[in-house]
Amino acid sequence: MEVFIDSEQPYRDLKRAAQAFSKAIFLFEGETESVRFLDKAEYQSGTVSVVLHFNCEFLLLCL
């Protein structure tokens, strides 16, 4: 998926978004422990993009 940011400072905004997503946690109904949304988010300066590595446990709980 590609998302293009209409921003005067896309570098700063992409890095902030990556940091926010990497800290997000969820507590699913019926579960006792929260689960991280992402394993990590990597900002790639050469292509000015962010690669998101989703947490497998989170994805399985979404099914």
Buried (B, 14 or more C-beta within 10 A) or exposed (E): EEEEEEEEEEEEEBBEBBEEBBEBEEEEEEEEEEBBBBEEBEBEEEEEBBEBEBBEEBEEBEE
